[in-house]
Amino acid sequence: MDYRELLQELWHLVGYNGFVSTCLELKEGMLFYERDLLLAAYASGLETIIVSALYWACLDSVDALEETASCAERLLGDMPGRLLRRDSPIDVQALVESFLATNGWVLVERLPIYIGTFVHYGRGDYNLDDNPDHTLRQVQLALNRGKDDLARELFGALGATVLRGERIRPCWCKMAHPRLSIWLKGLDNMVNALKATTQLSFPFEDIDQERRRKHNNSIVIDLEAFRNLRRPGGFMVIGQDNLPPQDEVDKIMADYFFGEKCRLPWGALKGIRKHKRQLTPLLLAILENELLREREIQQQACGPVLLAIHLSGRLRLKAAVDPLITILTECTAPGVHLVQTIFALERMVDLASGRLVDLARERSSLLLDLALADILEHASPCERVYEALATIWNRNNPSQQQGFLIGALVNYGDPRALSLLEEARKGGDLELCRELNRAIAKLRTTNP
């Protein structure tokens, strides 16, 4: 038996008769009928056959892999037309529609990932020295920017390293972009399927060694093994998010970011600093996850985004400047995320001042102006920084708004701010004038 027989089995399963007979077989194996479990078992059977067919085709030749990939794409593309029949019973129609909208959609979404994984593996187009956390962050950024082809290309190379034994951190399943999460769980399914169905040891060696081993051992594929796996309980996947931590970074992410309280205990920072390099791509990925960020900020929840903001400042992560500034612009109301972002940028204002000055020129809202002033007052003396503070001051003419900005001008300490304060004193109310007088006196003291 070879990959062509697996494709023949796939052709049968994604047809109407194959779907009905398989679902009836699965239902008979259930003590209590559960539709979602039935469809999940059916989908896992398809997934197992697809992954195994791609693997055995990859061992055969590049041409065989291309043939198998094309056939799998065609079969899944034709699946809705073959499953949806107007003359079928209404309960079957409902089951088919539910499958196509859920598990079937996920399977179609994962197919390019499986193909990309084996294409990269078959060509040897991957690097075992690449950091998977860096790669996954790049995949997530590509998805955020709508660059799906780039995301699949990067993920395919990562998948090839997983075939060689690379490990994905469990925390990614909890913090990844939704589509990336689907791909990651698919990668987990792929590994479990290959472990269960291949007679070769996993993880695999490079493609040349695997081909020699297959040729020398005359390995035969047992199709009955695949049929057994699609029974309920036959293909039980242990999710990456349920695996125990394997190093200190895993433990930090599990205990502090995704534990019950999601907080940093007293004294934990010292240990975290030791792992700054390994934690950096994980912190950045959390900050760059738009949906995770939006949900947490809206709910004003103390979650992984808030902790990542705090640690980015404490660790002075230069690469976090842009995502922190994005968060600064997204906070439309006062809250804990805005406060922590201001604190974080204050700690590395020397790294962020250029971007903050540009932002002061581009954007205008009272809340953002106040935040920018709070941060820039800690910057080193610089013409551009003073001009940005002056721009913010002049943009907020009403006296009640300027009152919030007086401290920033005084704390920054540029003597040119005296003229701005004195001009404001001419038209201000009594209370504001008193505050301005105190500010002018303090500024003159620091600039005799």
C-alpha positions in Angstrom: 0.0 0.0 0.0 1.2 3.5 -0.7 0.0 7.2 -0.5 -2.3 6.6 -3.5 -4.4 4.2 -1.5 -4.6 6.7 1.3 -5.9 9.3 -1.2 -8.4 6.7 -2.4 -9.6 6.3 1.1 -9.8 10.1 1.5 -11.9 10.3 -1.7 -14.3 7.8 -0.3 -14.6 9.5 3.1 -15.3 13.0 1.7 -18.1 11.7 -0.4 -21.8 11.5 0.7 -21.8 7.7 1.2 -18.4 7.8 3.1 -19.6 10.6 5.3 -22.9 8.8 6.2 -21.4 5.4 6.8 -18.5 6.8 8.9 -20.8 8.9 11.0 -23.1 5.9 11.6 -20.1 3.8 12.6 -19.0 6.5 15.0 -22.5 6.9 16.4 -22.7 3.2 17.1 -19.5 3.5 19.2 -21.0 6.1 21.4 -22.9 5.4 24.7 -24.5 8.9 24.5 -24.8 10.6 21.1 -22.9 13.9 20.9 -22.9 15.6 17.5 -19.8 17.8 18.1 -17.8 14.8 19.2 -19.0 12.7 16.3 -18.0 15.5 13.8 -14.6 16.0 15.6 -13.9 12.2 15.3 -14.8 12.3 11.6 -12.6 15.3 10.9 -9.7 13.8 12.8 -9.9 10.8 10.6 -9.7 12.9 7.5 -6.8 14.9 9.0 -4.9 11.8 9.9 -5.2 10.4 6.4 -4.2 13.7 4.8 -1.1 14.1 7.0 0.0 10.5 6.5 -0.5 10.6 2.7 1.6 13.8 2.5 4.3 12.1 4.7 4.5 8.9 2.6 4.4 10.9 -0.6 7.2 13.0 0.7 9.3 9.9 1.3 8.6 8.8 -2.2 9.6 11.9 -4.2 9.0 15.6 -4.7 6.7 14.8 -7.6 4.7 12.4 -5.5 4.3 15.1 -2.8 3.1 17.6 -5.4 0.6 15.1 -6.8 -0.7 14.3 -3.3 -1.0 18.0 -2.3 -2.9 18.8 -5.5 -5.2 15.8 -5.0 -5.9 16.7 -1.3 -6.7 20.3 -2.3 -9.0 19.2 -5.0 -10.8 16.7 -2.8 -11.4 19.2 0.0 -12.4 21.8 -2.5 -15.0 19.5 -4.0 -16.2 18.3 -0.6 -19.2 20.7 -0.1 -20.6 19.7 -3.5 -20.2 16.0 -2.8 -21.7 16.1 0.7 -24.6 18.5 0.1 -27.3 16.5 -1.7 -30.9 17.9 -2.0 -32.4 14.4 -1.9 -30.7 13.5 1.4 -32.6 13.3 4.7 -32.9 16.6 6.5 -31.0 15.3 9.5 -28.0 14.4 7.3 -28.2 17.8 5.6 -28.1 19.5 9.0 -25.1 17.3 10.0 -23.3 18.1 6.8 -23.9 21.8 7.1 -22.7 21.8 10.6 -19.5 20.0 9.7 -18.7 22.3 6.7 -19.2 25.4 8.9 -17.0 24.1 11.8 -14.6 21.2 11.6 -14.6 21.1 7.8 -13.7 24.8 7.6 -10.9 24.3 10.1 -9.6 21.3 8.0 -9.6 23.5 4.8 -7.8 26.2 6.8 -5.1 23.8 7.9 -4.5 22.0 4.6 -2.0 24.6 3.2 -0.1 24.4 6.5 0.3 20.7 6.2 1.3 20.9 2.6 3.8 23.7 3.4 5.3 21.7 6.3 6.1 18.6 4.1 7.2 20.8 1.1 9.8 22.5 3.4 10.7 19.1 5.0 11.1 17.4 1.6 13.3 20.1 0.2 15.4 20.5 3.4 14.3 24.1 3.4 14.3 24.8 7.1 16.8 25.7 9.8 16.9 23.8 13.1 18.8 26.8 14.7 15.9 29.2 14.2 14.1 30.2 17.4 10.4 29.0 17.1 9.2 31.8 19.3 10.7 34.4 16.9 9.2 32.6 13.9 5.8 32.4 15.5 5.9 36.1 16.3 6.7 36.8 12.7 3.8 34.6 11.6 1.5 36.5 13.8 2.7 39.9 12.6 2.2 38.7 9.0 -1.4 37.6 9.8 -2.1 41.0 11.5 -0.9 42.8 8.3 -3.0 40.6 6.0 0.1 38.8 4.5 -1.4 35.3 4.6 1.0 33.8 2.0 4.1 35.0 4.0 2.5 33.7 7.2 2.0 30.2 5.6 5.5 30.2 4.2 7.0 31.0 7.6 4.8 28.5 9.4 5.6 25.7 6.9 9.3 26.1 7.6 8.5 25.9 11.3 6.4 22.8 10.8 9.3 21.1 9.1 11.4 21.7 12.2 8.6 20.2 14.4 8.9 17.0 12.3 12.6 17.1 13.3 11.7 17.4 16.9 11.4 21.1 17.5 9.1 22.0 20.4 6.4 24.7 20.6 5.9 26.4 23.9 2.4 25.6 25.4 1.7 29.3 26.1 1.4 30.0 22.4 -2.0 28.1 22.3 -3.3 30.7 24.8 -1.9 33.9 23.4 -1.8 33.4 19.6 -3.8 35.1 16.9 -7.0 33.0 16.3 -5.9 31.7 12.9 -2.4 31.0 14.3 -4.0 29.1 17.1 -5.9 26.9 14.6 -2.6 26.2 12.8 -0.8 25.4 16.0 -3.5 22.9 17.1 -3.3 21.4 13.6 0.5 21.0 14.0 -0.2 19.2 17.3 -2.7 16.9 15.5 -0.2 16.2 12.8 2.5 15.1 15.3 0.0 12.9 17.1 -1.2 11.4 13.9 2.3 10.6 12.6 3.3 9.1 16.0 0.2 6.9 15.9 0.3 5.7 12.3 3.9 5.6 11.1 6.1 2.6 11.8 9.2 4.8 11.9 10.4 6.5 15.0 9.4 10.1 15.7 10.9 12.8 15.5 12.2 12.1 12.0 15.7 12.5 10.6 16.4 14.5 7.5 14.5 13.5 4.4 17.4 11.6 2.8 17.9 9.4 5.9 14.1 8.8 6.2 14.0 7.7 2.5 16.9 5.2 3.0 15.3 3.8 6.2 11.9 3.3 4.4 13.7 1.6 1.5 15.8 -0.7 3.7 12.9 -1.7 6.1 10.2 -2.3 3.4 7.6 -0.6 5.6 3.9 -1.3 4.8 1.1 1.0 5.7 -1.9 -0.6 7.5 -5.1 1.1 6.4 -7.0 -0.6 9.2 -5.0 1.5 11.7 -6.3 4.6 10.2 -9.9 3.3 10.4 -9.5 2.4 14.1 -8.2 5.9 14.9 -11.3 7.6 13.7 -13.4 5.9 16.3 -14.4 8.0 19.4 -11.4 7.8 21.7 -9.2 6.3 19.0 -7.4 9.6 18.3 -7.0 11.4 21.5 -4.9 14.6 21.1 -3.0 15.9 24.1 -3.1 19.6 23.5 0.1 21.7 23.8 -1.7 23.9 26.3 -2.1 21.0 28.7 1.5 20.0 28.7 3.6 20.6 31.9 6.3 23.3 31.7 9.7 22.1 30.5 11.9 25.0 31.4 11.9 28.2 33.4 10.4 30.3 30.6 7.5 27.9 30.3 7.0 28.1 34.1 7.1 32.0 34.0 4.5 32.1 31.3 2.3 29.5 33.0 2.5 30.9 36.5 2.6 34.6 35.9 0.8 35.3 32.6 -1.7 32.5 32.4 -2.1 31.4 36.0 -5.2 32.0 38.1 -4.2 35.5 39.2 -2.0 36.7 36.3 0.3 38.8 38.4 4.0 39.2 39.2 4.9 38.2 42.8 7.3 40.3 44.9 10.9 39.4 44.0 10.0 37.6 40.7 11.6 40.3 38.5 15.2 39.2 39.4 14.6 35.7 38.1 12.8 37.1 35.0 15.7 39.3 34.1 17.9 36.1 33.7 15.6 35.0 30.9 15.1 38.4 29.1 16.4 37.1 25.7 14.0 34.1 25.7 11.0 36.1 27.0 11.4 39.0 24.6 9.6 37.4 21.5 6.8 36.1 23.9 6.2 39.5 25.4 6.2 41.2 22.0 3.8 38.6 20.7 1.3 39.3 23.5 1.6 43.1 23.0 1.1 42.7 19.2 -2.0 40.4 19.4 -4.7 42.9 18.5 -7.7 40.9 19.6 -6.2 40.0 23.0 -5.1 43.6 23.5 -8.5 45.0 22.5 -10.5 42.7 24.7 -8.3 43.2 27.8 -8.3 47.0 27.4 -12.0 47.2 27.0 -12.6 45.1 30.1 -9.9 46.9 32.0 -8.8 43.4 33.1 -5.5 42.5 34.8 -4.3 40.0 32.2 -1.3 39.0 30.1 -1.3 42.2 28.1 -1.0 44.4 31.3 1.8 42.2 32.6 3.6 42.3 29.3 3.4 46.2 29.3 4.8 46.3 32.8 7.7 43.9 32.1 8.6 45.6 28.8 9.2 48.8 30.7 11.1 47.1 33.6 13.3 45.1 31.1 13.7 48.2 28.8 12.8 46.2 25.6 13.6 48.5 22.7 11.5 46.3 20.4 8.5 47.0 22.5 8.4 50.7 21.9 6.2 50.5 18.8 3.6 48.2 20.3 3.5 50.3 23.4 2.9 53.4 21.4 0.1 51.6 19.6 -1.4 50.7 22.9 -1.0 54.4 24.0 -3.1 55.5 21.0 -5.7 52.8 21.5 -6.5 53.8 25.1 -9.5 56.2 24.6 -10.3 56.4 28.3 -8.2 56.6 31.5 -7.4 53.1 32.9 -4.8 50.8 34.2 -3.4 49.9 30.8 -2.9 53.6 29.9 -1.1 54.2 33.3 1.2 51.2 32.9 2.0 52.1 29.3 3.0 55.6 30.4 5.2 54.2 33.2 6.8 51.7 30.7 7.6 54.4 28.1 8.9 56.7 30.9 11.4 54.0 31.8 12.8 53.9 28.3 12.0 57.4 27.1 15.5 57.7 25.7 14.7 54.9 23.3 11.2 56.1 22.4 11.5 59.9 22.3 11.8 60.1 18.5 8.6 58.1 17.9 6.8 60.0 20.7 7.7 63.4 19.2 6.4 62.2 15.8 3.2 61.1 17.4 2.7 64.5 19.1 2.8 66.1 15.7 0.4 63.6 14.0 -2.3 62.9 16.6 -4.4 65.1 18.8 -6.7 64.3 21.7 -6.5 65.6 25.2 -6.0 62.2 26.8 -3.1 61.4 24.3 -1.6 64.9 24.8 -1.6 64.4 28.6 0.0 61.0 28.2 2.7 62.3 25.8 3.5 65.2 28.1 3.8 62.9 31.1 6.3 60.8 29.2 8.3 63.5 27.4 8.9 65.5 30.5 11.4 62.7 31.5 13.3 63.0 28.2 16.8 64.5 28.0 17.1 68.1 26.8 16.5 68.2 23.0 15.1 70.7 20.6 12.6 68.3 19.1 11.2 67.3 22.5 10.7 70.8 23.6 9.0 71.7 20.3 6.7 68.7 20.9 5.8 69.9 24.4 5.2 73.4 23.1 3.0 72.0 20.3 0.9 70.1 22.9 0.7 73.2 25.0 -0.5 75.5 22.2 -2.9 72.9 20.9 -4.8 72.9 24.3 -5.6 76.6 24.6 -8.5 76.5 27.1 -7.2 77.2 30.5 -8.6 74.1 32.1 -6.7 71.9 29.7 -3.4 73.9 30.0 -3.6 73.4 33.8 -2.9 69.7 33.3 0.2 70.4 31.2 2.0 73.0 33.5 3.8 70.3 35.4 5.2 68.8 32.3 6.8 72.0 31.1 8.2 72.8 34.5 9.6 69.3 35.1 11.2 69.3 31.6 13.0 72.5 32.6 13.6 74.3 29.3 13.8 78.0 30.0 11.9 78.8 26.8 8.8 77.5 28.5 8.8 80.7 30.6 7.3 82.7 27.7 4.5 80.1 27.3 3.6 80.2 31.0 3.7 84.0 31.1 1.5 84.3 28.1 -1.0 81.9 29.6 -1.1 84.0 32.8 -2.5 87.0 31.0 -5.8 85.4 30.2 -6.2 82.7 32.9 -8.6 82.6 35.9 -7.4 83.3 39.4 -6.7 79.7 40.4 -4.8 79.0 37.2 -2.8 82.3 37.5 -1.7 81.2 41.0 -0.5 77.8 39.7 1.3 79.5 36.8 3.0 81.9 39.2 4.3 79.0 41.2 5.4 77.2 38.1 7.2 80.3 36.7 9.0 80.8 40.0 10.1 77.2 40.1 11.3 77.3 36.5 13.3 80.5 37.1 14.9 78.9 40.1 16.1 75.9 38.1 17.2 78.3 35.3 18.8 81.3 37.0 
